[in-house]
């Protein structure tokens, strides 16, 4: 299960804004990449992005944003999500 599915499985907080469209989601991804990689070596940008993701996941679980969710479940879902996006990106680059 990816992280979006994991969030849906345990229900979202009533404070959560409406879900993004695919186009909005893609634009958000590009904003994050551009922000993280501006004038920064790619390895450091990836490490900072990973730290930011870990911080967000810890906070979501710690603050009860996804009630009843174990940290291990969220980490496994995040790992699967990163794996899927990395493989999809690599496949697209080879095409």
N, CA, C and O atoms as a CHARMM CRD file, in Angstrom:
* protein
*
  380
    1    1 UNK  N      0.85200  -1.17100   0.00000 PROA 1      0.00000
    2    1 UNK  CA     0.00000   0.00000   0.00000 PROA 1      0.00000
    3    1 UNK  C      0.90200   1.23900   0.00000 PROA 1      0.00000
    4    1 UNK  O      1.85800   1.31400   0.77300 PROA 1      0.00000
    5    2 UNK  N      0.60100   2.19900  -0.85800 PROA 2      0.00000
    6    2 UNK  CA     1.41200   3.41300  -0.86600 PROA 2      0.00000
    7    2 UNK  C      0.93600   4.37300   0.22400 PROA 2      0.00000
    8    2 UNK  O     -0.05400   4.11200   0.90700 PROA 2      0.00000
    9    3 UNK  N      1.64600   5.47000   0.37400 PROA 3      0.00000
   10    3 UNK  CA     1.34500   6.38200   1.48400 PROA 3      0.00000
   11    3 UNK  C     -0.02000   7.05100   1.33400 PROA 3      0.00000
   12    3 UNK  O     -0.68700   7.31900   2.33400 PROA 3      0.00000
   13    4 UNK  N     -0.43900   7.32000   0.11200 PROA 4      0.00000
   14    4 UNK  CA    -1.76900   7.90600  -0.08000 PROA 4      0.00000
   15    4 UNK  C     -2.85300   6.91100   0.32000 PROA 4      0.00000
   16    4 UNK  O     -3.85000   7.28800   0.93600 PROA 4      0.00000
   17    5 UNK  N     -2.65900   5.64300  -0.03000 PROA 5      0.00000
   18    5 UNK  CA    -3.60500   4.60600   0.37400 PROA 5      0.00000
   19    5 UNK  C     -3.60600   4.39900   1.87600 PROA 5      0.00000
   20    5 UNK  O     -4.64900   4.15700   2.48300 PROA 5      0.00000
   21    6 UNK  N     -2.43900   4.49500   2.46200 PROA 6      0.00000
   22    6 UNK  CA    -2.31300   4.34500   3.91300 PROA 6      0.00000
   23    6 UNK  C     -3.08400   5.44900   4.62100 PROA 6      0.00000
   24    6 UNK  O     -3.77600   5.19500   5.60700 PROA 6      0.00000
   25    7 UNK  N     -2.96500   6.67700   4.11700 PROA 7      0.00000
   26    7 UNK  CA    -3.69300   7.79400   4.71200 PROA 7      0.00000
   27    7 UNK  C     -5.20000   7.55700   4.60200 PROA 7      0.00000
   28    7 UNK  O     -5.93800   7.81000   5.55400 PROA 7      0.00000
   29    8 UNK  N     -5.65300   7.07900   3.45700 PROA 8      0.00000
   30    8 UNK  CA    -7.07800   6.83200   3.26500 PROA 8      0.00000
   31    8 UNK  C     -7.59400   5.69100   4.11100 PROA 8      0.00000
   32    8 UNK  O     -8.73600   5.72100   4.57100 PROA 8      0.00000
   33    9 UNK  N     -6.75600   4.67600   4.32300 PROA 9      0.00000
   34    9 UNK  CA    -7.15500   3.50000   5.10000 PROA 9      0.00000
   35    9 UNK  C     -7.54700   3.86400   6.52200 PROA 9      0.00000
   36    9 UNK  O     -8.51800   3.33400   7.06300 PROA 9      0.00000
   37   10 UNK  N     -6.79100   4.76700   7.11900 PROA 10     0.00000
   38   10 UNK  CA    -7.06500   5.13900   8.49200 PROA 10     0.00000
   39   10 UNK  C     -7.93900   6.36600   8.61000 PROA 10     0.00000
   40   10 UNK  O     -8.21900   6.83400   9.71400 PROA 10     0.00000
   41   11 UNK  N     -8.36800   6.88400   7.48400 PROA 11     0.00000
   42   11 UNK  CA    -9.24100   8.05200   7.52000 PROA 11     0.00000
   43   11 UNK  C     -8.43000   9.31700   7.68300 PROA 11     0.00000
   44   11 UNK  O     -7.35900   9.32000   8.28900 PROA 11     0.00000
   45   12 UNK  N     -8.94600  10.35600   7.14700 PROA 12     0.00000
   46   12 UNK  CA    -8.24700  11.64000   7.20600 PROA 12     0.00000
   47   12 UNK  C     -8.89000  12.51100   8.26000 PROA 12     0.00000
   48   12 UNK  O    -10.08700  12.40700   8.52900 PROA 12     0.00000
   49   13 UNK  N     -8.10300  13.35000   8.83900 PROA 13     0.00000
   50   13 UNK  CA    -8.60900  14.31500   9.79400 PROA 13     0.00000
   51   13 UNK  C     -9.63300  15.20600   9.10400 PROA 13     0.00000
   52   13 UNK  O     -9.51700  15.46700   7.90700 PROA 13     0.00000
   53   14 UNK  N    -10.62400  15.67100   9.83700 PROA 14     0.00000
   54   14 UNK  CA   -11.62100  16.56200   9.25300 PROA 14     0.00000
   55   14 UNK  C    -11.00000  17.88800   8.84100 PROA 14     0.00000
   56   14 UNK  O    -11.59800  18.64700   8.07900 PROA 14     0.00000
   57   15 UNK  N     -9.80000  18.16800   9.34400 PROA 15     0.00000
   58   15 UNK  CA    -9.11200  19.40400   9.01200 PROA 15     0.00000
   59   15 UNK  C     -8.38100  19.30800   7.67700 PROA 15     0.00000
   60   15 UNK  O     -7.86300  20.31100   7.18600 PROA 15     0.00000
   61   16 UNK  N     -8.33300  18.11900   7.08500 PROA 16     0.00000
   62   16 UNK  CA    -7.59800  17.93100   5.84300 PROA 16     0.00000
   63   16 UNK  C     -8.30700  18.65200   4.70700 PROA 16     0.00000
   64   16 UNK  O     -9.52300  18.53400   4.55200 PROA 16     0.00000
   65   17 UNK  N     -7.54200  19.40400   3.90700 PROA 17     0.00000
   66   17 UNK  CA    -8.15800  20.07100   2.75600 PROA 17     0.00000
   67   17 UNK  C     -8.55900  19.05100   1.69400 PROA 17     0.00000
   68   17 UNK  O     -8.15800  17.88900   1.74900 PROA 17     0.00000
   69   18 UNK  N     -9.33600  19.49100   0.75500 PROA 18     0.00000
   70   18 UNK  CA    -9.76800  18.62200  -0.33600 PROA 18     0.00000
   71   18 UNK  C     -8.55000  18.04500  -1.05300 PROA 18     0.00000
   72   18 UNK  O     -7.53000  18.71800  -1.20000 PROA 18     0.00000
   73   19 UNK  N     -8.66700  16.79600  -1.49500 PROA 19     0.00000
   74   19 UNK  CA    -7.55100  16.14700  -2.18700 PROA 19     0.00000
   75   19 UNK  C     -7.22100  16.87600  -3.48200 PROA 19     0.00000
   76   19 UNK  O     -8.09500  17.44100  -4.13900 PROA 19     0.00000
   77   20 UNK  N     -5.94300  16.84900  -3.83000 PROA 20     0.00000
   78   20 UNK  CA    -5.47600  17.49000  -5.05100 PROA 20     0.00000
   79   20 UNK  C     -5.86100  16.68700  -6.27900 PROA 20     0.00000
   80   20 UNK  O     -5.97700  15.46200  -6.22100 PROA 20     0.00000
   81   21 UNK  N     -6.05800  17.37700  -7.38300 PROA 21     0.00000
   82   21 UNK  CA    -6.22800  16.68400  -8.65700 PROA 21     0.00000
   83   21 UNK  C     -4.85500  16.15900  -9.07900 PROA 21     0.00000
   84   21 UNK  O     -3.84000  16.53000  -8.48900 PROA 21     0.00000
   85   22 UNK  N     -4.82300  15.30100 -10.09300 PROA 22     0.00000
   86   22 UNK  CA    -3.54200  14.78300 -10.57500 PROA 22     0.00000
   87   22 UNK  C     -2.64100  15.92600 -11.05600 PROA 22     0.00000
   88   22 UNK  O     -1.43600  15.91400 -10.80800 PROA 22     0.00000
   89   23 UNK  N     -3.22200  16.90000 -11.73800 PROA 23     0.00000
   90   23 UNK  CA    -2.44100  18.04000 -12.22300 PROA 23     0.00000
   91   23 UNK  C     -1.88900  18.85900 -11.05400 PROA 23     0.00000
   92   23 UNK  O     -0.72400  19.25700 -11.07400 PROA 23     0.00000
   93   24 UNK  N     -2.70900  19.11100 -10.04900 PROA 24     0.00000
   94   24 UNK  CA    -2.25200  19.86600  -8.88500 PROA 24     0.00000
   95   24 UNK  C     -1.15400  19.10600  -8.14400 PROA 24     0.00000
   96   24 UNK  O     -0.18300  19.69900  -7.67300 PROA 24     0.00000
   97   25 UNK  N     -1.32100  17.79100  -8.04700 PROA 25     0.00000
   98   25 UNK  CA    -0.32900  16.94800  -7.38100 PROA 25     0.00000
   99   25 UNK  C      0.99800  17.00100  -8.12900 PROA 25     0.00000
  100   25 UNK  O      2.05100  17.13800  -7.50700 PROA 25     0.00000
  101   26 UNK  N      0.95900  16.89400  -9.45300 PROA 26     0.00000
  102   26 UNK  CA     2.17900  16.95500 -10.26800 PROA 26     0.00000
  103   26 UNK  C      2.87300  18.30700 -10.11300 PROA 26     0.00000
  104   26 UNK  O      4.10000  18.37400 -10.03200 PROA 26     0.00000
  105   27 UNK  N      2.09500  19.36900 -10.07300 PROA 27     0.00000
  106   27 UNK  CA     2.67700  20.71000  -9.88600 PROA 27     0.00000
  107   27 UNK  C      3.31800  20.83600  -8.50000 PROA 27     0.00000
  108   27 UNK  O      4.37600  21.44900  -8.36300 PROA 27     0.00000
  109   28 UNK  N      2.69200  20.26700  -7.48800 PROA 28     0.00000
  110   28 UNK  CA     3.25900  20.29200  -6.14500 PROA 28     0.00000
  111   28 UNK  C      4.58500  19.53200  -6.11700 PROA 28     0.00000
  112   28 UNK  O      5.56100  19.99600  -5.52700 PROA 28     0.00000
  113   29 UNK  N      4.61300  18.37900  -6.74700 PROA 29     0.00000
  114   29 UNK  CA     5.85800  17.60000  -6.82400 PROA 29     0.00000
  115   29 UNK  C      6.96800  18.42900  -7.45200 PROA 29     0.00000
  116   29 UNK  O      8.08500  18.46100  -6.93500 PROA 29     0.00000
  117   30 UNK  N      6.67600  19.09200  -8.54700 PROA 30     0.00000
  118   30 UNK  CA     7.69800  19.89200  -9.22200 PROA 30     0.00000
  119   30 UNK  C      8.13500  21.08800  -8.37400 PROA 30     0.00000
  120   30 UNK  O      9.31200  21.44800  -8.38700 PROA 30     0.00000
  121   31 UNK  N      7.21200  21.70500  -7.64200 PROA 31     0.00000
  122   31 UNK  CA     7.59300  22.81600  -6.75100 PROA 31     0.00000
  123   31 UNK  C      8.54500  22.33500  -5.65900 PROA 31     0.00000
  124   31 UNK  O      9.51600  23.01400  -5.32600 PROA 31     0.00000
  125   32 UNK  N      8.25900  21.16300  -5.10800 PROA 32     0.00000
  126   32 UNK  CA     9.11700  20.60000  -4.05800 PROA 32     0.00000
  127   32 UNK  C     10.50300  20.30100  -4.62800 PROA 32     0.00000
  128   32 UNK  O     11.51300  20.63200  -4.00600 PROA 32     0.00000
  129   33 UNK  N     10.55900  19.68000  -5.80300 PROA 33     0.00000
  130   33 UNK  CA    11.84500  19.36000  -6.42400 PROA 33     0.00000
  131   33 UNK  C     12.63300  20.63100  -6.72700 PROA 33     0.00000
  132   33 UNK  O     13.82500  20.71100  -6.43000 PROA 33     0.00000
  133   34 UNK  N     11.97600  21.61500  -7.31100 PROA 34     0.00000
  134   34 UNK  CA    12.66000  22.86700  -7.65600 PROA 34     0.00000
  135   34 UNK  C     13.16700  23.58200  -6.41100 PROA 34     0.00000
  136   34 UNK  O     14.26900  24.13000  -6.41500 PROA 34     0.00000
  137   35 UNK  N     12.38100  23.58000  -5.36100 PROA 35     0.00000
  138   35 UNK  CA    12.79200  24.23100  -4.12000 PROA 35     0.00000
  139   35 UNK  C     13.98100  23.50600  -3.49900 PROA 35     0.00000
  140   35 UNK  O     14.95000  24.13800  -3.07800 PROA 35     0.00000
  141   36 UNK  N     13.90600  22.17900  -3.44200 PROA 36     0.00000
  142   36 UNK  CA    14.96700  21.40000  -2.80800 PROA 36     0.00000
  143   36 UNK  C     16.26700  21.42800  -3.60200 PROA 36     0.00000
  144   36 UNK  O     17.34800  21.34800  -3.01800 PROA 36     0.00000
  145   37 UNK  N     16.17700  21.53900  -4.91200 PROA 37     0.00000
  146   37 UNK  CA    17.38200  21.40600  -5.73400 PROA 37     0.00000
  147   37 UNK  C     17.96100  22.72400  -6.23300 PROA 37     0.00000
  148   37 UNK  O     18.95400  22.72200  -6.96000 PROA 37     0.00000
  149   38 UNK  N     17.36500  23.83600  -5.86200 PROA 38     0.00000
  150   38 UNK  CA    17.88000  25.13500  -6.30600 PROA 38     0.00000
  151   38 UNK  C     19.25700  25.37900  -5.70100 PROA 38     0.00000
  152   38 UNK  O     19.40000  25.47200  -4.48200 PROA 38     0.00000
  153   39 UNK  N     20.26900  25.48400  -6.56000 PROA 39     0.00000
  154   39 UNK  CA    21.64500  25.76900  -6.12700 PROA 39     0.00000
  155   39 UNK  C     22.15200  24.79000  -5.07600 PROA 39     0.00000
  156   39 UNK  O     22.93300  25.16400  -4.20100 PROA 39     0.00000
  157   40 UNK  N     21.71000  23.53500  -5.16000 PROA 40     0.00000
  158   40 UNK  CA    22.09300  22.50900  -4.19600 PROA 40     0.00000
  159   40 UNK  C     22.50400  21.25000  -4.95000 PROA 40     0.00000
  160   40 UNK  O     21.81900  20.85100  -5.89100 PROA 40     0.00000
  161   41 UNK  N     23.60800  20.61700  -4.55600 PROA 41     0.00000
  162   41 UNK  CA    23.97200  19.34700  -5.19200 PROA 41     0.00000
  163   41 UNK  C     22.84800  18.32000  -5.03800 PROA 41     0.00000
  164   41 UNK  O     22.17100  18.27700  -4.01100 PROA 41     0.00000
  165   42 UNK  N     22.66400  17.51200  -6.04900 PROA 42     0.00000
  166   42 UNK  CA    21.52000  16.59700  -6.10100 PROA 42     0.00000
  167   42 UNK  C     21.48600  15.62900  -4.91900 PROA 42     0.00000
  168   42 UNK  O     20.40300  15.31000  -4.42700 PROA 42     0.00000
  169   43 UNK  N     22.63300  15.15600  -4.45300 PROA 43     0.00000
  170   43 UNK  CA    22.64400  14.21300  -3.32500 PROA 43     0.00000
  171   43 UNK  C     22.15100  14.89600  -2.05300 PROA 43     0.00000
  172   43 UNK  O     21.35900  14.32200  -1.30600 PROA 43     0.00000
  173   44 UNK  N     22.61300  16.11200  -1.80600 PROA 44     0.00000
  174   44 UNK  CA    22.15400  16.84300  -0.62400 PROA 44     0.00000
  175   44 UNK  C     20.66800  17.19000  -0.73300 PROA 44     0.00000
  176   44 UNK  O     19.94500  17.14800   0.26200 PROA 44     0.00000
  177   45 UNK  N     20.21700  17.52900  -1.93400 PROA 45     0.00000
  178   45 UNK  CA    18.79600  17.81700  -2.13600 PROA 45     0.00000
  179   45 UNK  C     17.94700  16.58600  -1.83500 PROA 45     0.00000
  180   45 UNK  O     16.89900  16.69300  -1.19700 PROA 45     0.00000
  181   46 UNK  N     18.39600  15.42100  -2.29100 PROA 46     0.00000
  182   46 UNK  CA    17.65400  14.18400  -2.01500 PROA 46     0.00000
  183   46 UNK  C     17.66100  13.86800  -0.52500 PROA 46     0.00000
  184   46 UNK  O     16.64200  13.45200   0.02600 PROA 46     0.00000
  185   47 UNK  N     18.79500  14.06100   0.12800 PROA 47     0.00000
  186   47 UNK  CA    18.87500  13.79800   1.57000 PROA 47     0.00000
  187   47 UNK  C     17.96400  14.73800   2.35200 PROA 47     0.00000
  188   47 UNK  O     17.29200  14.31500   3.29200 PROA 47     0.00000
  189   48 UNK  N     17.94000  16.01600   1.96400 PROA 48     0.00000
  190   48 UNK  CA    17.07600  16.97200   2.65100 PROA 48     0.00000
  191   48 UNK  C     15.60600  16.64500   2.42800 PROA 48     0.00000
  192   48 UNK  O     14.78600  16.78000   3.33600 PROA 48     0.00000
  193   49 UNK  N     15.28200  16.21600   1.21700 PROA 49     0.00000
  194   49 UNK  CA    13.90100  15.83200   0.91600 PROA 49     0.00000
  195   49 UNK  C     13.50200  14.61000   1.74600 PROA 49     0.00000
  196   49 UNK  O     12.38500  14.54000   2.25700 PROA 49     0.00000
  197   50 UNK  N     14.41400  13.65400   1.87700 PROA 50     0.00000
  198   50 UNK  CA    14.13900  12.46800   2.69400 PROA 50     0.00000
  199   50 UNK  C     13.93900  12.84700   4.15400 PROA 50     0.00000
  200   50 UNK  O     13.04600  12.32000   4.81700 PROA 50     0.00000
  201   51 UNK  N     14.76900  13.76400   4.66000 PROA 51     0.00000
  202   51 UNK  CA    14.60400  14.20800   6.04100 PROA 51     0.00000
  203   51 UNK  C     13.26800  14.91900   6.21900 PROA 51     0.00000
  204   51 UNK  O     12.58700  14.72500   7.22700 PROA 51     0.00000
  205   52 UNK  N     12.89500  15.73800   5.24700 PROA 52     0.00000
  206   52 UNK  CA    11.60300  16.43000   5.32600 PROA 52     0.00000
  207   52 UNK  C     10.45000  15.42500   5.33300 PROA 52     0.00000
  208   52 UNK  O      9.50000  15.58000   6.10100 PROA 52     0.00000
  209   53 UNK  N     10.52500  14.40900   4.49300 PROA 53     0.00000
  210   53 UNK  CA     9.47000  13.39200   4.45400 PROA 53     0.00000
  211   53 UNK  C      9.40000  12.64100   5.78000 PROA 53     0.00000
  212   53 UNK  O      8.31400  12.41300   6.31300 PROA 53     0.00000
  213   54 UNK  N     10.55500  12.25900   6.30900 PROA 54     0.00000
  214   54 UNK  CA    10.57500  11.57500   7.60100 PROA 54     0.00000
  215   54 UNK  C      9.99000  12.43000   8.71000 PROA 54     0.00000
  216   54 UNK  O      9.26700  11.93300   9.57400 PROA 54     0.00000
  217   55 UNK  N     10.30200  13.70900   8.68100 PROA 55     0.00000
  218   55 UNK  CA     9.75900  14.63800   9.67800 PROA 55     0.00000
  219   55 UNK  C      8.24100  14.73400   9.55700 PROA 55     0.00000
  220   55 UNK  O      7.53100  14.72100  10.56300 PROA 55     0.00000
  221   56 UNK  N      7.74900  14.83100   8.32900 PROA 56     0.00000
  222   56 UNK  CA     6.29900  14.90500   8.12500 PROA 56     0.00000
  223   56 UNK  C      5.60200  13.63000   8.59000 PROA 56     0.00000
  224   56 UNK  O      4.55400  13.69200   9.23300 PROA 56     0.00000
  225   57 UNK  N      6.17400  12.48800   8.27100 PROA 57     0.00000
  226   57 UNK  CA     5.55600  11.21800   8.67900 PROA 57     0.00000
  227   57 UNK  C      5.53500  11.09800  10.19900 PROA 57     0.00000
  228   57 UNK  O      4.51500  10.72800  10.78100 PROA 57     0.00000
  229   58 UNK  N      6.66000  11.41000  10.84300 PROA 58     0.00000
  230   58 UNK  CA     6.70100  11.36300  12.30500 PROA 58     0.00000
  231   58 UNK  C      5.67800  12.29200  12.92800 PROA 58     0.00000
  232   58 UNK  O      5.01200  11.93500  13.90100 PROA 58     0.00000
  233   59 UNK  N      5.55500  13.48200  12.36600 PROA 59     0.00000
  234   59 UNK  CA     4.58800  14.45100  12.89600 PROA 59     0.00000
  235   59 UNK  C      3.15300  13.98800  12.67100 PROA 59     0.00000
  236   59 UNK  O      2.30800  14.13700  13.55400 PROA 59     0.00000
  237   60 UNK  N      2.87100  13.42500  11.49500 PROA 60     0.00000
  238   60 UNK  CA     1.50200  12.95600  11.22400 PROA 60     0.00000
  239   60 UNK  C      1.10000  11.88100  12.22100 PROA 60     0.00000
  240   60 UNK  O     -0.02000  11.89500  12.73100 PROA 60     0.00000
  241   61 UNK  N      2.00600  10.95000  12.50400 PROA 61     0.00000
  242   61 UNK  CA     1.69900   9.88900  13.46100 PROA 61     0.00000
  243   61 UNK  C      1.69100  10.45700  14.88200 PROA 61     0.00000
  244   61 UNK  O      0.77700  10.18500  15.66000 PROA 61     0.00000
  245   62 UNK  N      2.71000  11.24400  15.21100 PROA 62     0.00000
  246   62 UNK  CA     2.84100  11.78200  16.57100 PROA 62     0.00000
  247   62 UNK  C      1.70600  12.69600  16.98800 PROA 62     0.00000
  248   62 UNK  O      1.28400  12.68200  18.14400 PROA 62     0.00000
  249   63 UNK  N      1.21300  13.48500  16.05500 PROA 63     0.00000
  250   63 UNK  CA     0.13100  14.41500  16.36800 PROA 63     0.00000
  251   63 UNK  C     -1.24500  13.82100  16.10600 PROA 63     0.00000
  252   63 UNK  O     -2.25000  14.52300  16.21700 PROA 63     0.00000
  253   64 UNK  N     -1.30600  12.54100  15.76000 PROA 64     0.00000
  254   64 UNK  CA    -2.59000  11.87100  15.59000 PROA 64     0.00000
  255   64 UNK  C     -3.33900  12.24100  14.32000 PROA 64     0.00000
  256   64 UNK  O     -4.55900  12.09200  14.25100 PROA 64     0.00000
  257   65 UNK  N     -2.61300  12.72500  13.30800 PROA 65     0.00000
  258   65 UNK  CA    -3.26800  13.09200  12.05200 PROA 65     0.00000
  259   65 UNK  C     -3.90100  11.88100  11.38700 PROA 65     0.00000
  260   65 UNK  O     -4.92200  12.00000  10.70900 PROA 65     0.00000
  261   66 UNK  N     -3.29600  10.72000  11.58000 PROA 66     0.00000
  262   66 UNK  CA    -3.86200   9.47000  11.05900 PROA 66     0.00000
  263   66 UNK  C     -4.10000   8.54900  12.26500 PROA 66     0.00000
  264   66 UNK  O     -3.26100   7.70800  12.58700 PROA 66     0.00000
  265   67 UNK  N     -5.24400   8.71800  12.92200 PROA 67     0.00000
  266   67 UNK  CA    -5.52500   8.00100  14.16400 PROA 67     0.00000
  267   67 UNK  C     -5.35800   6.49000  14.02200 PROA 67     0.00000
  268   67 UNK  O     -5.81000   5.89000  13.04700 PROA 67     0.00000
  269   68 UNK  N     -4.71200   5.89700  14.99700 PROA 68     0.00000
  270   68 UNK  CA    -4.54500   4.45100  15.04200 PROA 68     0.00000
  271   68 UNK  C     -3.46400   3.91400  14.12500 PROA 68     0.00000
  272   68 UNK  O     -3.30500   2.69900  14.00600 PROA 68     0.00000
  273   69 UNK  N     -2.72900   4.77900  13.48500 PROA 69     0.00000
  274   69 UNK  CA    -1.69500   4.34700  12.56200 PROA 69     0.00000
  275   69 UNK  C     -0.37800   4.18100  13.29200 PROA 69     0.00000
  276   69 UNK  O      0.05100   5.06500  14.03200 PROA 69     0.00000
  277   70 UNK  N      0.25700   3.04200  13.07700 PROA 70     0.00000
  278   70 UNK  CA     1.57400   2.80100  13.65000 PROA 70     0.00000
  279   70 UNK  C      2.63400   3.43700  12.75800 PROA 70     0.00000
  280   70 UNK  O      2.48400   3.47500  11.53700 PROA 70     0.00000
  281   71 UNK  N      3.68400   3.92500  13.36100 PROA 71     0.00000
  282   71 UNK  CA     4.78100   4.52300  12.61000 PROA 71     0.00000
  283   71 UNK  C      5.33600   3.52800  11.59300 PROA 71     0.00000
  284   71 UNK  O      5.64600   3.90400  10.46300 PROA 71     0.00000
  285   72 UNK  N      5.46100   2.27700  11.98300 PROA 72     0.00000
  286   72 UNK  CA     6.01100   1.26400  11.06900 PROA 72     0.00000
  287   72 UNK  C      5.15300   1.10700   9.82000 PROA 72     0.00000
  288   72 UNK  O      5.68400   0.90500   8.72900 PROA 72     0.00000
  289   73 UNK  N      3.84100   1.19800   9.96600 PROA 73     0.00000
  290   73 UNK  CA     2.95200   1.10000   8.80200 PROA 73     0.00000
  291   73 UNK  C      3.14400   2.29600   7.87200 PROA 73     0.00000
  292   73 UNK  O      3.17500   2.13700   6.65200 PROA 73     0.00000
  293   74 UNK  N      3.27100   3.48300   8.44200 PROA 74     0.00000
  294   74 UNK  CA     3.47300   4.67800   7.61800 PROA 74     0.00000
  295   74 UNK  C      4.83300   4.63300   6.92700 PROA 74     0.00000
  296   74 UNK  O      4.94700   5.02400   5.76500 PROA 74     0.00000
  297   75 UNK  N      5.86100   4.16400   7.62200 PROA 75     0.00000
  298   75 UNK  CA     7.18700   4.06300   7.01400 PROA 75     0.00000
  299   75 UNK  C      7.19400   3.04900   5.87500 PROA 75     0.00000
  300   75 UNK  O      7.79900   3.28600   4.82900 PROA 75     0.00000
  301   76 UNK  N      6.52400   1.92600   6.08000 PROA 76     0.00000
  302   76 UNK  CA     6.44400   0.92100   5.01400 PROA 76     0.00000
  303   76 UNK  C      5.69500   1.47700   3.80600 PROA 76     0.00000
  304   76 UNK  O      6.09300   1.24400   2.66500 PROA 76     0.00000
  305   77 UNK  N      4.62100   2.20500   4.05400 PROA 77     0.00000
  306   77 UNK  CA     3.85900   2.80200   2.95600 PROA 77     0.00000
  307   77 UNK  C      4.68700   3.86000   2.23700 PROA 77     0.00000
  308   77 UNK  O      4.64400   3.95100   1.01000 PROA 77     0.00000
  309   78 UNK  N      5.44100   4.66100   2.98900 PROA 78     0.00000
  310   78 UNK  CA     6.30200   5.67600   2.37500 PROA 78     0.00000
  311   78 UNK  C      7.38700   5.01300   1.53600 PROA 78     0.00000
  312   78 UNK  O      7.69800   5.48000   0.44000 PROA 78     0.00000
  313   79 UNK  N      7.96200   3.92900   2.04500 PROA 79     0.00000
  314   79 UNK  CA     8.99100   3.20900   1.29200 PROA 79     0.00000
  315   79 UNK  C      8.43000   2.68800  -0.02400 PROA 79     0.00000
  316   79 UNK  O      9.06700   2.82000  -1.06900 PROA 79     0.00000
  317   80 UNK  N      7.25700   2.10700   0.02300 PROA 80     0.00000
  318   80 UNK  CA     6.63600   1.59300  -1.19600 PROA 80     0.00000
  319   80 UNK  C      6.35400   2.72500  -2.18700 PROA 80     0.00000
  320   80 UNK  O      6.53500   2.56000  -3.39300 PROA 80     0.00000
  321   81 UNK  N      5.91600   3.85900  -1.67700 PROA 81     0.00000
  322   81 UNK  CA     5.61900   4.99900  -2.53700 PROA 81     0.00000
  323   81 UNK  C      6.87600   5.52100  -3.22000 PROA 81     0.00000
  324   81 UNK  O      6.87500   5.75800  -4.42800 PROA 81     0.00000
  325   82 UNK  N      7.94400   5.70000  -2.45500 PROA 82     0.00000
  326   82 UNK  CA     9.21200   6.16500  -3.02300 PROA 82     0.00000
  327   82 UNK  C      9.71700   5.16800  -4.04900 PROA 82     0.00000
  328   82 UNK  O     10.17500   5.56300  -5.12100 PROA 82     0.00000
  329   83 UNK  N      9.64200   3.89400  -3.74100 PROA 83     0.00000
  330   83 UNK  CA    10.06800   2.84200  -4.67000 PROA 83     0.00000
  331   83 UNK  C      9.29800   2.92400  -5.98500 PROA 83     0.00000
  332   83 UNK  O      9.89100   2.87100  -7.06200 PROA 83     0.00000
  333   84 UNK  N      7.99200   3.05100  -5.89500 PROA 84     0.00000
  334   84 UNK  CA     7.14400   3.11300  -7.09200 PROA 84     0.00000
  335   84 UNK  C      7.46100   4.33900  -7.93900 PROA 84     0.00000
  336   84 UNK  O      7.62100   4.23100  -9.15400 PROA 84     0.00000
  337   85 UNK  N      7.55300   5.51300  -7.29800 PROA 85     0.00000
  338   85 UNK  CA     7.83800   6.73700  -8.05500 PROA 85     0.00000
  339   85 UNK  C      9.23000   6.69800  -8.67700 PROA 85     0.00000
  340   85 UNK  O      9.41000   7.16400  -9.80200 PROA 85     0.00000
  341   86 UNK  N     10.21300   6.15100  -7.97000 PROA 86     0.00000
  342   86 UNK  CA    11.56800   6.05700  -8.52100 PROA 86     0.00000
  343   86 UNK  C     11.59300   5.13100  -9.74200 PROA 86     0.00000
  344   86 UNK  O     12.21100   5.45200 -10.75700 PROA 86     0.00000
  345   87 UNK  N     10.93100   4.00600  -9.63900 PROA 87     0.00000
  346   87 UNK  CA    10.89200   3.06100 -10.77200 PROA 87     0.00000
  347   87 UNK  C     10.12500   3.65000 -11.96300 PROA 87     0.00000
  348   87 UNK  O     10.53600   3.48100 -13.11100 PROA 87     0.00000
  349   88 UNK  N      9.02000   4.33600 -11.69200 PROA 88     0.00000
  350   88 UNK  CA     8.25000   4.97100 -12.76600 PROA 88     0.00000
  351   88 UNK  C      9.07900   6.04900 -13.46700 PROA 88     0.00000
  352   88 UNK  O      9.05700   6.16200 -14.69300 PROA 88     0.00000
  353   89 UNK  N      9.80600   6.83300 -12.68100 PROA 89     0.00000
  354   89 UNK  CA    10.64400   7.87800 -13.25300 PROA 89     0.00000
  355   89 UNK  C     11.73500   7.28300 -14.11300 PROA 89     0.00000
  356   89 UNK  O     11.96800   7.75300 -15.22700 PROA 89     0.00000
  357   90 UNK  N     12.40700   6.26500 -13.62300 PROA 90     0.00000
  358   90 UNK  CA    13.48800   5.62300 -14.37200 PROA 90     0.00000
  359   90 UNK  C     12.94700   5.01300 -15.67000 PROA 90     0.00000
  360   90 UNK  O     13.57200   5.13500 -16.72300 PROA 90     0.00000
  361   91 UNK  N     11.80000   4.36600 -15.59400 PROA 91     0.00000
  362   91 UNK  CA    11.19000   3.79300 -16.79300 PROA 91     0.00000
  363   91 UNK  C     10.86300   4.87900 -17.81100 PROA 91     0.00000
  364   91 UNK  O     11.05400   4.68700 -19.01200 PROA 91     0.00000
  365   92 UNK  N     10.37400   6.01100 -17.33700 PROA 92     0.00000
  366   92 UNK  CA    10.06500   7.13100 -18.23100 PROA 92     0.00000
  367   92 UNK  C     11.29500   7.71700 -18.87400 PROA 92     0.00000
  368   92 UNK  O     11.24600   8.15200 -20.02400 PROA 92     0.00000
  369   93 UNK  N     12.40900   7.73600 -18.14600 PROA 93     0.00000
  370   93 UNK  CA    13.65500   8.26200 -18.70400 PROA 93     0.00000
  371   93 UNK  C     14.22000   7.34300 -19.78300 PROA 93     0.00000
  372   93 UNK  O     14.85800   7.80400 -20.72900 PROA 93     0.00000
  373   94 UNK  N     13.98300   6.05900 -19.63600 PROA 94     0.00000
  374   94 UNK  CA    14.49000   5.07300 -20.59500 PROA 94     0.00000
  375   94 UNK  C     13.63200   4.97200 -21.83400 PROA 94     0.00000
  376   94 UNK  O     14.07000   4.46500 -22.86700 PROA 94     0.00000
  377   95 UNK  N     12.39100   5.46200 -21.72800 PROA 95     0.00000
  378   95 UNK  CA    11.45300   5.34300 -22.85300 PROA 95     0.00000
  379   95 UNK  C     11.78300   6.30500 -23.97000 PROA 95     0.00000
  380   95 UNK  O     11.09100   6.33100 -24.98800 PROA 95     0.00000
